[in-house]
Amino acid sequence: MIQKVDCIIIGAGAAGLMCAIEAGKRGRHVIVLDHTNKPGKKILMSGGGRCNFTNYHIHPDRYISHNPHFCKSALSRYTQWDFIELVKKHHIPFHEKTLGQLFCDNKSKDILDMLLIECEQVSADIRMNAHIEKIEKIHDYHFKIHSTRGDFHCESLIIASGGLSIPTMGASPFAYKIAEQFSILLWPTRAALVPFTLHQQDKDKFAELSGVSIDCLVSNNEIDFRENLLFTHRGLSGPAILQMSSYWQPGEEIVINMLPEKNIFDFLQAQKKLSSQKQLNTLLSELLPKRVVDIFLDPLLATAKLPTIAQQDLERVAETINTWRIKPNGTEGYRTAEVTLGGIDCDALSSKTMMVNNVPGLYFIGEAVDVTGWLGGYNFQWAWSSGWAAGQVV
């Protein structure tokens, strides 16, 4: 027996739940289907378990897309302030961490519980362990969905199944397969907001620095980010590196300024004029972790006293610290990536409703769409905003 409903939403993550809430508010009969065993798994694990649910500084230029204008409509109609009001309505305590990033004071579960309560209030029906076996378009604005939790006939079908990041949380290429079924263009996908791996020679050299974090400026030819860098046993991580990974191309070199507020050559020259008798490594260890200094300095130069060091050697030291150039081997991939770059072509969708222009009644929202935000709550805001936008019309 086929159950007739207004809306079927595939994916019980951030975007899908938001869409269910908004459609439910309009009196629509909504069923959410998800192949995993629990809703909102990525919400629960995000932000170190405290859910970085949005950012004070949401702006379209902090999103990557082949159509940079596409995200403007949804982000402007359902803003970070709207979501913050929802959080306040549920009396969830939160705080700003850095750079406008908002986190729960307690646990990510607070945000998921809020969404599930809102879904319950509008009678949105969430069914887990639902594997989609087949989707058919039967006529304009109508679809048939065959699943392990029943067969459905719906007017609006919303794909909110996410991208490929963190497969252990249930990530799958489902959205892209549906796009292909309906001849919708896909931009190539790759892991974003992800740590870099290093070539073996560099990996061996920096292995001793695993766990060391420094404030730095990471740049390429397109953009730069000033945040922490973390050395790991596999390569480089930390917020500055995760941000850069979204803009990095394989084979490209990145430049890292380990002391962005200090011109090291000028500093060393000034110290030399003061006739400082300190060893070079002692002086630089006042500015950088000693382990970093030990790894980056030539051993013979490291123990030399400043007045004895030639200008060209000081220039070389300054270049090492202020413009350290390194070519990553690659990234850790989807296993640890926070988001997927690329996906459903924005030009195939309405920026106001998220509906596919050539397939009436079919919608794509959230991570599956070719809109990727910066680290720091930007991707959750895209999920809320795109889910909200679709929820107004489905």
Order of alpha helices (4+ residues) and beta strands (2+ residues): beta-alpha-beta-alpha-beta-beta-alpha-alpha-beta-beta-alpha-beta-beta-beta-beta-alpha-beta-beta-alpha-beta-beta-beta-alpha-beta-alpha-alpha-alpha-alpha-alpha-beta-beta-beta-beta-beta-alpha
